[in-house]
Amino acid sequence: MRTGRYTLLFLMAASLVLSLFYCPPFDLGISDKEIFTYIGWAMSKGLVPYRDFVDHKPPLIYFVHLAGIAAGGPWGLWVINAGLALLATVLFYNCCRRHRVPFAWLPPLLFNLMLRDNLISEGINMTREYTAFLYIFFFCTLMSRTRYRHYLLGMLSGLTFFMQQDQLPALIPFLLYAIFTIDPVPVGRRIAYLAAGFFTVLVPLVAWFVLHQAAADLWQQAFLFNWQTYTTQRKSFGDHFRSIKRVLDEGNYEIAFMVALILGCTALIGRSRKKGLIGAALAGMLLTMIPEFLGGRFNGYETVIDYVYYFLPLSAGLSVLLFTVVAFDDENIVQRPMARLPLVVLLCASLVYTAFQHGTHLLRRSEDPVIGSPELNYLRRHRPDNYQLFVFQDDDYIAAYYEFRILSPSRWIYQHFWSWYDTWDPDGRILRSIGDSLQRHHTTYIITDIDKTPSFRNPQHRALWLSFLTSHYDPVPMPGNHRTLLWKLKPQP
């Protein structure tokens, strides 16, 4: 028992140290994270997602950021995230101990190493990271004997759906296992409990948006847009396969993935116990990668773009599959501890090295090219007020909204749709509405790169934007730079 406590303390310490690599002074930003933080802050000022901001992410991530901002800003967000990582580690380790998994520390350690792999992760507090936590919580609940486990499974399914819809399919094999496996609870009652848990999440969320007159906007942006526009670009199966291969290789997931996949397939062929659960875990692991197959998302280019971060939930799926194989496949997993050592080395050695490299070469957020850019330094000396700064097609600069605690003059807070889709805004009505908002608020500054290509799929949109920009704004020279991204409103006559 004492050894188990020491092992748990080691795992908790490892999880905390890996999370510290992403604490606010070292957590580099990308556009989605900055948008979530900004919207979370704006919600504390009374604004409402989808009604006051246009985005296509499910709503739960904004409430997480609202809670983090209320708890202390970036450090509050980090505490929530690191706390969930610790909770997942403790629950997963206890689950391994309860089922007498050899090397019970291995699955939770592997989960943490993969989750914090900086070659895959683009920082913390993103949707797919939270779905990885939820995946672990879901599996630990499934393996428990708590009286309300089917209700809790329904709740966790609902939380996953409203955090990132495309990660719900990864839970379906486990849901089928929970419904059809032998259980003293009748099948009909199990389904009722699952539905009740799901509606426990659904009803308050929908009611909140109805109360704030944003339910139609939620449906249109977070659901219809994703199915009718966002996932409509296609690429070949071969391109999908090559993307998976590149991401697994370049993200340092490849060895762990191949080992887990081989072990899972071997366990299904052999005489292992609970083949249904192993099969569900194998299917769940593969389905965590389903976003890769939901459209091409060429990002305005004709070549394939690899969305590395989309593979982060594999950290949970792979670790759970490893648990099921080690716990229930007595035929193919060697029993002597020293004989398992090569397996441990294969799974963890490269990931440990990646974590070591990351931890010893941390880049401070202040050294990020965007955060330390001449444009933002200029604005720090000439601090804008609400509605006096607009970021156009340079999404990483959205970090300025939260840094200066100012509201954007337009609900179109990022504009990649014009870069991605030929048919987006065909008559330019939305683009003109942005210009109207800037003129109505007499917005002083715009950050935009007029040389960025391809900034528009439709040349008419580019001409429309450049005409508005050059008619109303002048570039602000930056010392030492031959070009600038910052534009200032022309003096009024």
HELIX and SHEET records of a PDB file:
HELIX    1   1 ARG A    2  LEU A   20  1                                  19    
HELIX    2   2 PRO A   24  PHE A   26  5                                   3    
HELIX    3   3 SER A   31  SER A   44  1                                  14    
HELIX    4   4 LEU A   60  ALA A   70  1                                  11    
HELIX    5   5 PRO A   74  ARG A   98  1                                  25    
HELIX    6   6 LEU A  106  LEU A  115  1                                  10    
HELIX    7   7 THR A  127  MET A  143  1                                  17    
HELIX    8   8 ARG A  149  MET A  163  1                                  15    
HELIX    9   9 GLN A  165  LEU A  171  5                                   7    
HELIX   10  10 ILE A  172  PHE A  180  1                                   9    
HELIX   11  11 VAL A  187  LEU A  211  1                                  25    
HELIX   12  12 ALA A  215  TRP A  219  1                                   5    
HELIX   13  13 GLN A  220  LEU A  224  3                                   5    
HELIX   14  14 PHE A  225  PHE A  225  1                                   1    
HELIX   15  15 ASN A  226  TYR A  230  3                                   5    
HELIX   16  16 PHE A  237  GLU A  250  1                                  14    
HELIX   17  17 GLU A  254  ILE A  269  1                                  16    
HELIX   18  18 LYS A  275  LEU A  287  1                                  13    
HELIX   19  19 ILE A  290  PHE A  293  5                                   4    
HELIX   20  20 VAL A  308  PHE A  311  5                                   4    
HELIX   21  21 LEU A  314  PHE A  328  1                                  15    
HELIX   22  22 PRO A  337  ARG A  340  5                                   4    
HELIX   23  23 LEU A  341  THR A  360  1                                  20    
HELIX   24  24 ARG A  365  GLU A  367  5                                   3    
HELIX   25  25 PRO A  374  ARG A  381  1                                   8    
HELIX   26  26 ASP A  395  ILE A  398  5                                   4    
HELIX   27  27 ALA A  399  PHE A  404  1                                   6    
HELIX   28  28 PHE A  417  TRP A  420  1                                   4    
HELIX   29  29 ARG A  429  ARG A  440  1                                  12    
HELIX   30  30 PRO A  459  HIS A  472  1                                  14    
SHEET    1   A 4 LEU A 389  VAL A 391  0                                        
SHEET    2   A 4 TYR A 445  ILE A 447  1                                        
SHEET    3   A 4 LEU A 486  LEU A 489 -1                                        
SHEET    4   A 4 TYR A 473  PRO A 475 -1                                        
END                                                                             
